Amino acid sequence: MLLAAAQRAGTVRADAGRDEVVALVVAACQGALHAGWDADLRRRALGLLFDGLRPRP
């Protein structure tokens, strides 16, 4: 599984489960589609989402 491999590599938080990651990605995609986010907003929002999935120092 990609998520487990990313967690073993230390690039994704250990407490991020598959269900949570899927929920976050789906919510971001649906928000972008329904609200008509421009490319800059999509980039910034995804950057924040991905930062939140990184392990804490």
Backbone hydrogen bonds, N-H to C=O, Kabsch-Sander energy under -0.5 kcal/mol:
donor,donor_aa,acceptor,acceptor_aa,energy
5,A,1,M,-2.0
6,A,2,L,-2.4
7,Q,3,L,-2.3
8,R,4,A,-2.5
9,A,5,A,-1.9
10,G,7,Q,-1.0
11,T,6,A,-2.4
12,V,6,A,-1.0
13,R,53,L,-3.4
16,A,13,R,-1.2
17,G,15,D,-0.9
21,V,17,G,-2.5
22,V,18,R,-2.7
23,A,19,D,-2.3
24,L,20,E,-2.4
25,V,21,V,-2.4
26,V,22,V,-2.8
27,A,23,A,-2.4
28,A,24,L,-2.2
29,C,25,V,-2.5
30,Q,26,V,-2.9
31,G,27,A,-2.5
32,A,28,A,-2.3
33,L,29,C,-2.4
34,H,30,Q,-2.8
35,A,31,G,-2.1
36,G,32,A,-0.8
37,W,32,A,-1.4
42,R,38,D,-2.5
43,R,39,A,-2.3
44,R,40,D,-2.4
45,A,41,L,-2.8
46,L,42,R,-2.5
47,G,43,R,-2.1
48,L,44,R,-2.0
49,L,45,A,-2.3
50,F,46,L,-3.0
51,D,47,G,-2.3
52,G,48,L,-2.0
53,L,49,L,-0.9
53,L,50,F,-0.7
54,R,50,F,-0.8
54,R,51,D,-0.9
